[in-house]
Amino acid sequence: MRVCVIYDCLYPWTVGGAERWTRRLAEGLAADGHDVTYLTRRQWGEDDAPALPGVRVVAVSPGGELYKPDGTRRFGPPLRFGLGVLRHLLRYRRDYDVVHTASFPFFALLAAAVAFGGPKRVDWHEVWPLAFWREYVGGAAGTVGWLVQRLCLAVPQRAYVFSAMNEGRLRDEGLRGAVVRLPGLYDGPLDGVDPEAAAAQREPLVLAAGRMLAHKRLTLVPGAAARAGVPATVLGDGPERAAVQRAAAGAAVDVDVPGFVSGDELDAALRRATCLVQPSAREGYGMVVVEAAAAGTPSVVVAGPETAAPELVEEGVNGFVVDEPTEEALAAGIRRVHEGGAALRRSTAAWFARRGPELSLAASVARVVRDYRES
């Protein structure tokens, strides 16, 4: 088939789970014999133009900063991208048999609905209810965002999700078409760490990692580590970094906040740590839990209506889920991990050996490729 893949970011010019997924998807479809075009924004210069195997990359709008200083998305770039997608599909719609787009930014999906009459496949990395929209961007803007999301859900489509939470949300928010739940997004090595190596002695260390946004709640980590009596490292950067640094300075244990690190440095930190803490209020998947398990490191995550991370934690096997986003609750989870000690790290590594292949990005790409064949 002639497939038009649409997303406003392209990995590795923009780094993230959705970016990595969309690129691997395009390459996987091309490797299976499909004629693939990838529509995106221009994020590269004259000397580093993208060269994806078997994939034609077309920039339909200029690049530019996607986020405001507070970490929320700007309005202009996704609107310009949606208009670029609309112009391209109006001109070339007869060149494609199917459009495969990310749900967000919504303008691109709506453009495809207007300009392309063929089948549409949509990746839903997150689905937000009205209350969360209003909390995220305010009452009026949140209501508008939710209504636009509802318009996107009304578009006839075959939907793909990566969590049970978002599968349920699609139904709750009004989707009537087919929904395919994909197995995972983990894109690291599948050999992981040997369970006995994971059980080897480690110095107590709490690790947290992520973009420092308010909903990630990383400011809770220093206080939680102090209550548990364990030093901590908080990796990442973003608008909340100064607040995290202030919390670290006031903690009764050593808390390092070194900023953004490479993937190799993150992996090394995970292999040193005795516990990963992820207090985030909003996670469409929870990738770092799987990455930690690959290193034999148990996780502590917080339950909540907007996070799918608890789906990746098997209680007492690769970590624990706490009920409240408080320092006290997180500290209790950290203490439970350290009480589990070597045995819990051994079972975490064994959990990854068992679940890693099925949770891989490659497994999800294979599932979509098979879906294209069957349809």
N, C-alpha and C positions, 0 to 999 in steps of 0.2 A: 504494500500500500504506500501511497504518498502521504506522509505524516507531517503535519505542522506542529512542532512543539513550541510552547509559548511560556516564557518566564522573563521577568524584567532584570534578572541577575544571571551571571554566568560564572561558574566556578572555574579557576580559582581567583578571578578578578574580584569576586565577592565570595567570602567564605561563610558557609553555614550549611546546616543539614539539608534544607530545601534546595540550595544551589547545587550541592554535591549530588543529590538525588536526581534532579532534572538533567544534569549533564550525563550521568551514568545511564539514565533511561534513554536519552537520545542516542547514545553510543550503542546501547544494547539493542534497540530497535534497528539501527543501521546494520549492526553485525548480523541480525537475523534476516537481512535482505530487503528491508524497507528503505524507501527513498525519504530521507529525513531532512527537514529544514528547521532551524532553531531561531525563533524571533526573540530578540532581547534589546536592551539598551546598549549604547556604545560605552564600554568601560575600559578600552584599551587605546594605546597610541599607535602610531604608524609602524613602530618596530616590534610590536608584540601582538599582532593580530591573531585571533584564535584559529587553531587548526585541529578540529575534532575529527577523528577517523570516521569517514563516511558521512559526515554531517555538514551541511551548508549553514553557516551562521550569518544571519542578517540583522543588522542594527536598524530598528525602526524608529528610534528616538535617541536624543543625546543622553550622555551620562549625567553625573551630578550627585550631590549628597542626598541620600535617601531619608536621613533621620534628622530631627530637630535636636538641639542640645539636651533636651530631657529624655531622649530615646524614643519618642513616638515618631511615626512616619510622617514625612512631609506630604502635602496634597498635590503639589505640582508635578513631580516626577511620575507618579503612577497615572495621572491624568494624561500627560504627554505620551506616555507609553501606550495607554489605551487608544488614543487617537492614532498613533503610529500603527498599531495592530489593525485598527479599523481600515485605514487607508490601504495597508498591504493586502488584507483579505478581500476588500472590495475589488482590488485590481487583479489579484492572483487566485481568487477562490476556486477557479476551475482547475488549478494546478494541484489541489489537495483532495484526498479522499476522507481524511479525518483530521480533526484538530485535537491536540492533547495539551491542556493548559493547567497551570496552577490556579487555584481558586483566587488567590490573592497575588497581585493587586486586582481587585474586582473589575476595574474598568476594562482590562484585557478580556476577561471572560464575557462581559456584556458586549464588547466589540465583536467577539467571535459569534455571539448569539445573533447579532444584527446582520453581520456580513457573510456568515457561512451557514449554509443550509444543511450540510452533512453532519455525520455523527460527531459528538463532542465527548471527550473523556477529560475528567477533571480530578486533579490531586488536591484533596482537602487536608492540609497539614494541621489546621486548627479550625474549629467552629465555635463561635462565641454567642452565648445567649444575650438577651437585651440588657440584663443587669450588669453584665461584665462590660459590654460596650460603653454603658453610661459611666461606669467606674473608671474606665481606661481613658476616655477622651471627653468626658463631661456629658451632661444630660442631653442637650440639643444635638451636638455632634454625634454622640453615641447612638441616639435614636436614628439619625440619618444613616450612620454606618450599618446598623442592624437592618434597616429597610433595604439598603443596597445589597447586603448579604442575602436577604430573602429573595430579592430579584434574581440573584445568581442561582439560588437553590431552585427557582422556578424554571430555569433553563433545562430542557431535556438533555440528559447526560448519563454517562456511566461514571460513577464516582469511585475514587480510591482513597482509603484512609489507612493510618498506621497504628490506630489504637481502638480499643473497644469504646472508650469514652467518646471519641469523635464519631464513631459509627452510630452510636446512640443519639448523639447530638444532631447528626444529619436528619435522622427520622423525626426527632423532636421539633426541629426547626422547619420542617416542611418538605424535605426532599422525597420525591415519589419514585425515582428511578432506581436502577440497580446499584448496590454498594458492594465493593470488593475490599475486604480488609487485608492489607499486605503485611507480611511477617515482621519487617524491621528495617532499620536504617543504619545499622552498624557497618562501618566500612574499614575497620582495622584488620590486623592479622587474626586468623581464626585458630592458630595454635595456642594462643593465650599463654598462661604460665602454668607450669607443672604444679599440681596440688601440694606436693611435698615442699617444693620451693616456696610456694605461697605461705606455707605454714612456718617457714623459718623465722627466727627472731627478727622483729622490727622494732625500732624505737617508736614510742607512741607519737602519733602525728595525725591531726585532723586536717583534711584537705577539702577545700571548696573551690569550684571553678565555674566561670560563666561571665557573660556580659553583665556589667554592673549597672543594672536597671532596678527601679524601685520594686517591681514585681518579683525579682529574683530573691529579694529579702536577704542578701548577703551580709547586711549589717548585723544580723542575728548571730553570725558564726563566731566572732571573737568572744562575745559574752557566753555563748553556749560552751565553747571550748574551755573558757575559764572556769565555769561551773563544774565541768567534768574534770578539771585539773590536767588538761592535755594541751600542749602547744599546737598552733594551727598555722596553716598557710592558705591565703585566699588569692587565687589567680584570676586575672582578668582585668578589664578596663571598662570605662563607661562613665555616665553622668554621676553615679553613686560612689565613685571611688573615694572621693574625699570623705564621705560619710563613713565608708568602711574603714578608712585609715584612722578616723577619729575614734571609732569603736575599738580598733586594734590598740590604739595608744592608751585607752582606758582599761584594757583587759588586764587581769591579774596573771596572765601567762604570756609567753612570747607569741606574738601573732605577726607573721610576715605578709606584706601586701606588695609583691614585686611587680605587679602589672601583667600585661599580656605576655604570653609565652608561646613558643612554637608547639606543634603537635608532638614532637619528640620530647620536648621538655615536660609537657603535660603527662605523657606516658611514663617518663622517669619519676615524676612526682607521685603518680598513682602507685607505682611499684614500691615507693618508700613509705607511703601513708599506711596507717592502720585503720583508717575510717574515712569514707567520703561522706560529706554532708551536702544535701541539696534541699534547701528550704523553700524553693521557688513556688509561687502561687500559680504560675501558668506554665505548663509544659505540654506541648502537643505530642511529645514522645518520651523524652527523658534519656537521651543518648548517653550522657556521662555515666549513668548507672551501669550500662553494658560495658562501657570502656573501663570502668573501675573493676568490674567483675573479671574482665580479661586480664587484669593485673593481680587478681586474687584479693582485691580490696572490697570489703563489705560496705554497703551504703546505708545511710539514714535519710529518708525522705519524709516529706510532710503530706498527709492526705489533704485533699481539697477538691472542690467541684470543677476546677479548671486545670488540673494537672493529671496527666496520664502516667507520670513516673512511677506511682505505686503499682501499676500493672507489671512492672519489670522487677519488683522485689518479692521474693518468696520468703515469707516471714521466718526468720531464724536460719535460713539457708544461705542467702546472699545479702542479708541485712534486715532492717526493721523499718516499719512505717509508724510515724508518730501522728497523733491526732490534732495537735495544735501547733501553730507557728510561733512558738515562744522559746526563749532561751532555755527555760526549765525543761520543756518537753524534748528539745534537741539534745540537751545535756544528758537526759535519761537514756535516749537512744544511743548516744556516744558511749555511755558507760556500759550499756548492754553489749555493744560491739566489742569493747575491750575485755569484758568478762568472757565473751566467747573465744577471744584470743586466737591461737593457732588453729584450733578446730574449725572456727567459723571461717577463717581465711581459706582453709583447705576445702571446705564445702562450697565456698564462693567460687573458687577456681574450678571445682568439679561442676558446679552449676553452669559456668560459662562453657566448659567443654561439651556439655550436653545441649545447651540452648543456643550457643553462639552461631553455629551455621544456619539455624532456622531464623535467627534474628538479623541476618546479614542483609545489607543493601543488595548484594548480588542475588539473594534468594527472592527479594521483592521484584527486582528487574526481571528475573526469570519468570515470575508469576505473571507480570504484565505482558511479557513477550508471548507467553502461552495463551493469555487471554486474547491477544490480537489474533493469534492463529485460529483459536476456536471460534472467533466471531467473524 
